[in-house]
Amino acid sequence: MIPCYLSFMKSSDHEEPDEFLQVQVPAITKRDLGHRAVEAREPIRLIVLRALAAYGVPVPADAIADRRRRPR
């Protein structure tokens, strides 16, 4: 069998732009994510990216960062 390498499976050294991903989740799931985000004081995006990384989906380490500007 010959391995098939798809472009989305390759890790790249150059930075790729973020893309939008929209999913529908049960209301209770969204509420829980919202509660966790408030408790951790971080965006839902970070929680979801960490969960995807824990599941084995490749997520660049620098993508798991808060992109909001911090007050000085």
mmCIF file as gemmi writes it, N, C-alpha and C atoms, coordinates in Angstrom:
data_model
loop_
_atom_site.group_PDB
_atom_site.id
_atom_site.type_symbol
_atom_site.label_atom_id
_atom_site.label_alt_id
_atom_site.label_comp_id
_atom_site.label_asym_id
_atom_site.label_entity_id
_atom_site.label_seq_id
_atom_site.pdbx_PDB_ins_code
_atom_site.Cartn_x
_atom_site.Cartn_y
_atom_site.Cartn_z
_atom_site.occupancy
_atom_site.B_iso_or_equiv
_atom_site.pdbx_formal_charge
_atom_site.auth_seq_id
_atom_site.auth_asym_id
_atom_site.pdbx_PDB_model_num
ATOM 1 N N . MET Axp A 1 ? 0.837 -1.17 0 1 0 ? 1 A 1
ATOM 2 C CA . MET Axp A 1 ? 0 0 0 1 0 ? 1 A 1
ATOM 3 C C . MET Axp A 1 ? 0.888 1.24 0 1 0 ? 1 A 1
ATOM 4 N N . ILE Axp A 2 ? 0.571 2.196 -0.818 1 0 ? 2 A 1
ATOM 5 C CA . ILE Axp A 2 ? 1.325 3.445 -0.91 1 0 ? 2 A 1
ATOM 6 C C . ILE Axp A 2 ? 0.649 4.479 -0.021 1 0 ? 2 A 1
ATOM 7 N N . PRO Axp A 3 ? 1.409 5.115 0.875 1 0 ? 3 A 1
ATOM 8 C CA . PRO Axp A 3 ? 0.783 6.124 1.74 1 0 ? 3 A 1
ATOM 9 C C . PRO Axp A 3 ? 0.334 7.332 0.933 1 0 ? 3 A 1
ATOM 10 N N . CYS Axp A 4 ? -0.771 7.875 1.318 1 0 ? 4 A 1
ATOM 11 C CA . CYS Axp A 4 ? -1.314 9.058 0.658 1 0 ? 4 A 1
ATOM 12 C C . CYS Axp A 4 ? -1.158 10.239 1.606 1 0 ? 4 A 1
ATOM 13 N N . TYR Axp A 5 ? -0.433 11.235 1.195 1 0 ? 5 A 1
ATOM 14 C CA . TYR Axp A 5 ? -0.231 12.417 2.018 1 0 ? 5 A 1
ATOM 15 C C . TYR Axp A 5 ? -1.049 13.556 1.441 1 0 ? 5 A 1
ATOM 16 N N . LEU Axp A 6 ? -2.032 13.967 2.204 1 0 ? 6 A 1
ATOM 17 C CA . LEU Axp A 6 ? -2.883 15.069 1.784 1 0 ? 6 A 1
ATOM 18 C C . LEU Axp A 6 ? -2.331 16.361 2.347 1 0 ? 6 A 1
ATOM 19 N N . SER Axp A 7 ? -2.583 17.445 1.655 1 0 ? 7 A 1
ATOM 20 C CA . SER Axp A 7 ? -2.017 18.722 2.067 1 0 ? 7 A 1
ATOM 21 C C . SER Axp A 7 ? -2.463 19.127 3.461 1 0 ? 7 A 1
ATOM 22 N N . PHE Axp A 8 ? -3.689 18.779 3.867 1 0 ? 8 A 1
ATOM 23 C CA . PHE Axp A 8 ? -4.135 19.177 5.191 1 0 ? 8 A 1
ATOM 24 C C . PHE Axp A 8 ? -3.485 18.34 6.281 1 0 ? 8 A 1
ATOM 25 N N . MET Axp A 9 ? -2.845 17.247 5.931 1 0 ? 9 A 1
ATOM 26 C CA . MET Axp A 9 ? -2.204 16.397 6.915 1 0 ? 9 A 1
ATOM 27 C C . MET Axp A 9 ? -0.735 16.772 7.112 1 0 ? 9 A 1
ATOM 28 N N . LYS Axp A 10 ? -0.194 17.538 6.206 1 0 ? 10 A 1
ATOM 29 C CA . LYS Axp A 10 ? 1.211 17.903 6.306 1 0 ? 10 A 1
ATOM 30 C C . LYS Axp A 10 ? 1.379 19.041 7.296 1 0 ? 10 A 1
ATOM 31 N N . SER Axp A 11 ? 2.422 18.972 8.091 1 0 ? 11 A 1
ATOM 32 C CA . SER Axp A 11 ? 2.731 20.115 8.93 1 0 ? 11 A 1
ATOM 33 C C . SER Axp A 11 ? 3.631 21.03 8.117 1 0 ? 11 A 1
ATOM 34 N N . SER Axp A 12 ? 3.334 22.299 8.154 1 0 ? 12 A 1
ATOM 35 C CA . SER Axp A 12 ? 4.099 23.233 7.339 1 0 ? 12 A 1
ATOM 36 C C . SER Axp A 12 ? 4.93 24.139 8.224 1 0 ? 12 A 1
ATOM 37 N N . ASP Axp A 13 ? 6.054 24.57 7.696 1 0 ? 13 A 1
ATOM 38 C CA . ASP Axp A 13 ? 6.922 25.47 8.433 1 0 ? 13 A 1
ATOM 39 C C . ASP Axp A 13 ? 6.482 26.916 8.255 1 0 ? 13 A 1
ATOM 40 N N . HIS Axp A 14 ? 5.73 27.204 7.204 1 0 ? 14 A 1
ATOM 41 C CA . HIS Axp A 14 ? 5.276 28.57 6.993 1 0 ? 14 A 1
ATOM 42 C C . HIS Axp A 14 ? 3.916 28.752 7.653 1 0 ? 14 A 1
ATOM 43 N N . GLU Axp A 15 ? 3.669 29.975 8.062 1 0 ? 15 A 1
ATOM 44 C CA . GLU Axp A 15 ? 2.425 30.27 8.769 1 0 ? 15 A 1
ATOM 45 C C . GLU Axp A 15 ? 1.278 30.371 7.777 1 0 ? 15 A 1
ATOM 46 N N . GLU Axp A 16 ? 0.222 29.657 8.046 1 0 ? 16 A 1
ATOM 47 C CA . GLU Axp A 16 ? -0.965 29.699 7.207 1 0 ? 16 A 1
ATOM 48 C C . GLU Axp A 16 ? -2.004 30.575 7.888 1 0 ? 16 A 1
ATOM 49 N N . PRO Axp A 17 ? -2.819 31.262 7.101 1 0 ? 17 A 1
ATOM 50 C CA . PRO Axp A 17 ? -3.854 32.102 7.716 1 0 ? 17 A 1
ATOM 51 C C . PRO Axp A 17 ? -4.918 31.243 8.392 1 0 ? 17 A 1
ATOM 52 N N . ASP Axp A 18 ? -5.535 31.797 9.423 1 0 ? 18 A 1
ATOM 53 C CA . ASP Axp A 18 ? -6.63 31.091 10.074 1 0 ? 18 A 1
ATOM 54 C C . ASP Axp A 18 ? -7.82 31.026 9.134 1 0 ? 18 A 1
ATOM 55 N N . GLU Axp A 19 ? -8.6 29.985 9.283 1 0 ? 19 A 1
ATOM 56 C CA . GLU Axp A 19 ? -9.824 29.835 8.501 1 0 ? 19 A 1
ATOM 57 C C . GLU Axp A 19 ? -10.985 29.702 9.454 1 0 ? 19 A 1
ATOM 58 N N . PHE Axp A 20 ? -12.172 30.051 8.971 1 0 ? 20 A 1
ATOM 59 C CA . PHE Axp A 20 ? -13.364 29.955 9.801 1 0 ? 20 A 1
ATOM 60 C C . PHE Axp A 20 ? -13.911 28.539 9.772 1 0 ? 20 A 1
ATOM 61 N N . LEU Axp A 21 ? -14.386 28.102 10.921 1 0 ? 21 A 1
ATOM 62 C CA . LEU Axp A 21 ? -15.031 26.811 11.06 1 0 ? 21 A 1
ATOM 63 C C . LEU Axp A 21 ? -16.275 27.045 11.903 1 0 ? 21 A 1
ATOM 64 N N . GLN Axp A 22 ? -17.404 26.689 11.35 1 0 ? 22 A 1
ATOM 65 C CA . GLN Axp A 22 ? -18.648 26.886 12.076 1 0 ? 22 A 1
ATOM 66 C C . GLN Axp A 22 ? -19.271 25.522 12.322 1 0 ? 22 A 1
ATOM 67 N N . VAL Axp A 23 ? -19.629 25.259 13.566 1 0 ? 23 A 1
ATOM 68 C CA . VAL Axp A 23 ? -20.259 23.985 13.913 1 0 ? 23 A 1
ATOM 69 C C . VAL Axp A 23 ? -21.479 24.247 14.775 1 0 ? 23 A 1
ATOM 70 N N . GLN Axp A 24 ? -22.423 23.353 14.677 1 0 ? 24 A 1
ATOM 71 C CA . GLN Axp A 24 ? -23.577 23.399 15.563 1 0 ? 24 A 1
ATOM 72 C C . GLN Axp A 24 ? -23.359 22.383 16.656 1 0 ? 24 A 1
ATOM 73 N N . VAL Axp A 25 ? -23.556 22.804 17.89 1 0 ? 25 A 1
ATOM 74 C CA . VAL Axp A 25 ? -23.415 21.923 19.041 1 0 ? 25 A 1
ATOM 75 C C . VAL Axp A 25 ? -24.688 22.033 19.878 1 0 ? 25 A 1
ATOM 76 N N . PRO Axp A 26 ? -24.947 21.032 20.692 1 0 ? 26 A 1
ATOM 77 C CA . PRO Axp A 26 ? -26.104 21.121 21.579 1 0 ? 26 A 1
ATOM 78 C C . PRO Axp A 26 ? -25.982 22.341 22.503 1 0 ? 26 A 1
ATOM 79 N N . ALA Axp A 27 ? -27.119 22.909 22.879 1 0 ? 27 A 1
ATOM 80 C CA . ALA Axp A 27 ? -27.123 24.107 23.728 1 0 ? 27 A 1
ATOM 81 C C . ALA Axp A 27 ? -26.373 23.87 25.032 1 0 ? 27 A 1
ATOM 82 N N . ILE Axp A 28 ? -26.527 22.7 25.625 1 0 ? 28 A 1
ATOM 83 C CA . ILE Axp A 28 ? -25.844 22.414 26.892 1 0 ? 28 A 1
ATOM 84 C C . ILE Axp A 28 ? -24.323 22.406 26.71 1 0 ? 28 A 1
ATOM 85 N N . THR Axp A 29 ? -23.867 21.969 25.552 1 0 ? 29 A 1
ATOM 86 C CA . THR Axp A 29 ? -22.425 21.956 25.259 1 0 ? 29 A 1
ATOM 87 C C . THR Axp A 29 ? -21.909 23.382 25.147 1 0 ? 29 A 1
ATOM 88 N N . LYS Axp A 30 ? -22.639 24.22 24.445 1 0 ? 30 A 1
ATOM 89 C CA . LYS Axp A 30 ? -22.217 25.608 24.29 1 0 ? 30 A 1
ATOM 90 C C . LYS Axp A 30 ? -22.224 26.332 25.631 1 0 ? 30 A 1
ATOM 91 N N . ARG Axp A 31 ? -23.248 26.061 26.444 1 0 ? 31 A 1
ATOM 92 C CA . ARG Axp A 31 ? -23.295 26.683 27.773 1 0 ? 31 A 1
ATOM 93 C C . ARG Axp A 31 ? -22.099 26.259 28.617 1 0 ? 31 A 1
ATOM 94 N N . ASP Axp A 32 ? -21.771 24.969 28.572 1 0 ? 32 A 1
ATOM 95 C CA . ASP Axp A 32 ? -20.63 24.473 29.34 1 0 ? 32 A 1
ATOM 96 C C . ASP Axp A 32 ? -19.329 25.11 28.861 1 0 ? 32 A 1
ATOM 97 N N . LEU Axp A 33 ? -19.159 25.214 27.558 1 0 ? 33 A 1
ATOM 98 C CA . LEU Axp A 33 ? -17.963 25.869 27.025 1 0 ? 33 A 1
ATOM 99 C C . LEU Axp A 33 ? -17.903 27.321 27.484 1 0 ? 33 A 1
ATOM 100 N N . GLY Axp A 34 ? -19.055 27.985 27.488 1 0 ? 34 A 1
ATOM 101 C CA . GLY Axp A 34 ? -19.112 29.371 27.942 1 0 ? 34 A 1
ATOM 102 C C . GLY Axp A 34 ? -18.739 29.5 29.409 1 0 ? 34 A 1
ATOM 103 N N . HIS Axp A 35 ? -19.235 28.584 30.239 1 0 ? 35 A 1
ATOM 104 C CA . HIS Axp A 35 ? -18.894 28.602 31.667 1 0 ? 35 A 1
ATOM 105 C C . HIS Axp A 35 ? -17.403 28.357 31.874 1 0 ? 35 A 1
ATOM 106 N N . ARG Axp A 36 ? -16.873 27.398 31.148 1 0 ? 36 A 1
ATOM 107 C CA . ARG Axp A 36 ? -15.431 27.114 31.269 1 0 ? 36 A 1
ATOM 108 C C . ARG Axp A 36 ? -14.597 28.31 30.822 1 0 ? 36 A 1
ATOM 109 N N . ALA Axp A 37 ? -15.045 28.978 29.771 1 0 ? 37 A 1
ATOM 110 C CA . ALA Axp A 37 ? -14.323 30.15 29.269 1 0 ? 37 A 1
ATOM 111 C C . ALA Axp A 37 ? -14.323 31.266 30.308 1 0 ? 37 A 1
ATOM 112 N N . VAL Axp A 38 ? -15.456 31.473 30.958 1 0 ? 38 A 1
ATOM 113 C CA . VAL Axp A 38 ? -15.538 32.507 31.99 1 0 ? 38 A 1
ATOM 114 C C . VAL Axp A 38 ? -14.643 32.145 33.173 1 0 ? 38 A 1
ATOM 115 N N . GLU Axp A 39 ? -14.72 30.897 33.608 1 0 ? 39 A 1
ATOM 116 C CA . GLU Axp A 39 ? -13.909 30.458 34.752 1 0 ? 39 A 1
ATOM 117 C C . GLU Axp A 39 ? -12.413 30.569 34.464 1 0 ? 39 A 1
ATOM 118 N N . ALA Axp A 40 ? -12.014 30.215 33.249 1 0 ? 40 A 1
ATOM 119 C CA . ALA Axp A 40 ? -10.598 30.255 32.885 1 0 ? 40 A 1
ATOM 120 C C . ALA Axp A 40 ? -10.166 31.637 32.392 1 0 ? 40 A 1
ATOM 121 N N . ARG Axp A 41 ? -11.148 32.51 32.181 1 0 ? 41 A 1
ATOM 122 C CA . ARG Axp A 41 ? -10.885 33.861 31.65 1 0 ? 41 A 1
ATOM 123 C C . ARG Axp A 41 ? -10.127 33.8 30.333 1 0 ? 41 A 1
ATOM 124 N N . GLU Axp A 42 ? -10.618 32.958 29.452 1 0 ? 42 A 1
ATOM 125 C CA . GLU Axp A 42 ? -10.031 32.824 28.117 1 0 ? 42 A 1
ATOM 126 C C . GLU Axp A 42 ? -11.145 32.522 27.115 1 0 ? 42 A 1
ATOM 127 N N . PRO Axp A 43 ? -10.884 32.765 25.835 1 0 ? 43 A 1
ATOM 128 C CA . PRO Axp A 43 ? -11.913 32.544 24.815 1 0 ? 43 A 1
ATOM 129 C C . PRO Axp A 43 ? -12.249 31.064 24.614 1 0 ? 43 A 1
ATOM 130 N N . ILE Axp A 44 ? -13.466 30.833 24.17 1 0 ? 44 A 1
ATOM 131 C CA . ILE Axp A 44 ? -13.9 29.471 23.852 1 0 ? 44 A 1
ATOM 132 C C . ILE Axp A 44 ? -12.964 28.864 22.811 1 0 ? 44 A 1
ATOM 133 N N . ARG Axp A 45 ? -12.473 29.682 21.905 1 0 ? 45 A 1
ATOM 134 C CA . ARG Axp A 45 ? -11.561 29.215 20.849 1 0 ? 45 A 1
ATOM 135 C C . ARG Axp A 45 ? -10.375 28.446 21.44 1 0 ? 45 A 1
ATOM 136 N N . LEU Axp A 46 ? -9.79 28.976 22.53 1 0 ? 46 A 1
ATOM 137 C CA . LEU Axp A 46 ? -8.648 28.299 23.148 1 0 ? 46 A 1
ATOM 138 C C . LEU Axp A 46 ? -9.045 26.957 23.739 1 0 ? 46 A 1
ATOM 139 N N . ILE Axp A 47 ? -10.188 26.932 24.369 1 0 ? 47 A 1
ATOM 140 C CA . ILE Axp A 47 ? -10.658 25.685 24.974 1 0 ? 47 A 1
ATOM 141 C C . ILE Axp A 47 ? -10.87 24.629 23.898 1 0 ? 47 A 1
ATOM 142 N N . VAL Axp A 48 ? -11.481 25.032 22.788 1 0 ? 48 A 1
ATOM 143 C CA . VAL Axp A 48 ? -11.746 24.094 21.696 1 0 ? 48 A 1
ATOM 144 C C . VAL Axp A 48 ? -10.438 23.629 21.048 1 0 ? 48 A 1
ATOM 145 N N . LEU Axp A 49 ? -9.499 24.553 20.809 1 0 ? 49 A 1
ATOM 146 C CA . LEU Axp A 49 ? -8.22 24.166 20.205 1 0 ? 49 A 1
ATOM 147 C C . LEU Axp A 49 ? -7.444 23.206 21.103 1 0 ? 49 A 1
ATOM 148 N N . ARG Axp A 50 ? -7.457 23.455 22.423 1 0 ? 50 A 1
ATOM 149 C CA . ARG Axp A 50 ? -6.787 22.524 23.339 1 0 ? 50 A 1
ATOM 150 C C . ARG Axp A 50 ? -7.436 21.149 23.299 1 0 ? 50 A 1
ATOM 151 N N . ALA Axp A 51 ? -8.769 21.127 23.229 1 0 ? 51 A 1
ATOM 152 C CA . ALA Axp A 51 ? -9.483 19.845 23.173 1 0 ? 51 A 1
ATOM 153 C C . ALA Axp A 51 ? -9.147 19.103 21.885 1 0 ? 51 A 1
ATOM 154 N N . LEU Axp A 52 ? -9.082 19.822 20.772 1 0 ? 52 A 1
ATOM 155 C CA . LEU Axp A 52 ? -8.723 19.188 19.501 1 0 ? 52 A 1
ATOM 156 C C . LEU Axp A 52 ? -7.303 18.632 19.561 1 0 ? 52 A 1
ATOM 157 N N . ALA Axp A 53 ? -6.385 19.396 20.14 1 0 ? 53 A 1
ATOM 158 C CA . ALA Axp A 53 ? -5.002 18.933 20.273 1 0 ? 53 A 1
ATOM 159 C C . ALA Axp A 53 ? -4.943 17.685 21.152 1 0 ? 53 A 1
ATOM 160 N N . ALA Axp A 54 ? -5.708 17.676 22.245 1 0 ? 54 A 1
ATOM 161 C CA . ALA Axp A 54 ? -5.729 16.512 23.128 1 0 ? 54 A 1
ATOM 162 C C . ALA Axp A 54 ? -6.307 15.291 22.425 1 0 ? 54 A 1
ATOM 163 N N . TYR Axp A 55 ? -7.187 15.517 21.462 1 0 ? 55 A 1
ATOM 164 C CA . TYR Axp A 55 ? -7.802 14.433 20.692 1 0 ? 55 A 1
ATOM 165 C C . TYR Axp A 55 ? -6.854 13.904 19.618 1 0 ? 55 A 1
ATOM 166 N N . GLY Axp A 56 ? -5.763 14.627 19.368 1 0 ? 56 A 1
ATOM 167 C CA . GLY Axp A 56 ? -4.78 14.176 18.39 1 0 ? 56 A 1
ATOM 168 C C . GLY Axp A 56 ? -4.802 14.942 17.079 1 0 ? 56 A 1
ATOM 169 N N . VAL Axp A 57 ? -5.63 15.972 17.007 1 0 ? 57 A 1
ATOM 170 C CA . VAL Axp A 57 ? -5.672 16.798 15.802 1 0 ? 57 A 1
ATOM 171 C C . VAL Axp A 57 ? -4.488 17.757 15.853 1 0 ? 57 A 1
ATOM 172 N N . PRO Axp A 58 ? -3.712 17.858 14.767 1 0 ? 58 A 1
ATOM 173 C CA . PRO Axp A 58 ? -2.561 18.765 14.785 1 0 ? 58 A 1
ATOM 174 C C . PRO Axp A 58 ? -2.997 20.226 14.93 1 0 ? 58 A 1
ATOM 175 N N . VAL Axp A 59 ? -2.527 20.861 15.981 1 0 ? 59 A 1
ATOM 176 C CA . VAL Axp A 59 ? -2.799 22.275 16.227 1 0 ? 59 A 1
ATOM 177 C C . VAL Axp A 59 ? -1.458 22.928 16.537 1 0 ? 59 A 1
ATOM 178 N N . PRO Axp A 60 ? -1.029 23.903 15.732 1 0 ? 60 A 1
ATOM 179 C CA . PRO Axp A 60 ? 0.246 24.567 16.014 1 0 ? 60 A 1
ATOM 180 C C . PRO Axp A 60 ? 0.23 25.179 17.414 1 0 ? 60 A 1
ATOM 181 N N . ALA Axp A 61 ? 1.328 25.044 18.115 1 0 ? 61 A 1
ATOM 182 C CA . ALA Axp A 61 ? 1.421 25.54 19.491 1 0 ? 61 A 1
ATOM 183 C C . ALA Axp A 61 ? 1.126 27.034 19.575 1 0 ? 61 A 1
ATOM 184 N N . ASP Axp A 62 ? 1.582 27.791 18.588 1 0 ? 62 A 1
ATOM 185 C CA . ASP Axp A 62 ? 1.341 29.238 18.64 1 0 ? 62 A 1
ATOM 186 C C . ASP Axp A 62 ? -0.115 29.597 18.339 1 0 ? 62 A 1
ATOM 187 N N . ALA Axp A 63 ? -0.905 28.656 17.845 1 0 ? 63 A 1
ATOM 188 C CA . ALA Axp A 63 ? -2.328 28.918 17.604 1 0 ? 63 A 1
ATOM 189 C C . ALA Axp A 63 ? -3.106 28.856 18.906 1 0 ? 63 A 1
ATOM 190 N N . ILE Axp A 64 ? -2.552 28.16 19.898 1 0 ? 64 A 1
ATOM 191 C CA . ILE Axp A 64 ? -3.221 28.05 21.189 1 0 ? 64 A 1
ATOM 192 C C . ILE Axp A 64 ? -2.735 29.21 22.052 1 0 ? 64 A 1
ATOM 193 N N . ALA Axp A 65 ? -3.195 30.387 21.697 1 0 ? 65 A 1
ATOM 194 C CA . ALA Axp A 65 ? -2.841 31.604 22.414 1 0 ? 65 A 1
ATOM 195 C C . ALA Axp A 65 ? -4.011 32.568 22.312 1 0 ? 65 A 1
ATOM 196 N N . ASP Axp A 66 ? -4.147 33.386 23.312 1 0 ? 66 A 1
ATOM 197 C CA . ASP Axp A 66 ? -5.222 34.375 23.329 1 0 ? 66 A 1
ATOM 198 C C . ASP Axp A 66 ? -4.858 35.5 22.37 1 0 ? 66 A 1
ATOM 199 N N . ARG Axp A 67 ? -5.693 35.708 21.359 1 0 ? 67 A 1
ATOM 200 C CA . ARG Axp A 67 ? -5.405 36.739 20.37 1 0 ? 67 A 1
ATOM 201 C C . ARG Axp A 67 ? -5.968 38.096 20.766 1 0 ? 67 A 1
ATOM 202 N N . ARG Axp A 68 ? -6.689 38.137 21.871 1 0 ? 68 A 1
ATOM 203 C CA . ARG Axp A 68 ? -7.235 39.419 22.332 1 0 ? 68 A 1
ATOM 204 C C . ARG Axp A 68 ? -6.104 40.274 22.881 1 0 ? 68 A 1
ATOM 205 N N . ARG Axp A 69 ? -6.241 41.547 22.696 1 0 ? 69 A 1
ATOM 206 C CA . ARG Axp A 69 ? -5.228 42.464 23.226 1 0 ? 69 A 1
ATOM 207 C C . ARG Axp A 69 ? -5.448 42.652 24.714 1 0 ? 69 A 1
ATOM 208 N N . ARG Axp A 70 ? -4.372 42.593 25.446 1 0 ? 70 A 1
ATOM 209 C CA . ARG Axp A 70 ? -4.412 42.801 26.896 1 0 ? 70 A 1
ATOM 210 C C . ARG Axp A 70 ? -4.253 44.277 27.201 1 0 ? 70 A 1
ATOM 211 N N . PRO Axp A 71 ? -5.005 44.789 28.159 1 0 ? 71 A 1
ATOM 212 C CA . PRO Axp A 71 ? -4.798 46.193 28.538 1 0 ? 71 A 1
ATOM 213 C C . PRO Axp A 71 ? -3.433 46.368 29.197 1 0 ? 71 A 1
ATOM 214 N N . ARG Axp A 72 ? -2.832 47.521 28.959 1 0 ? 72 A 1
ATOM 215 C CA . ARG Axp A 72 ? -1.5 47.78 29.509 1 0 ? 72 A 1
ATOM 216 C C . ARG Axp A 72 ? -1.565 48.324 30.893 1 0 ? 72 A 1
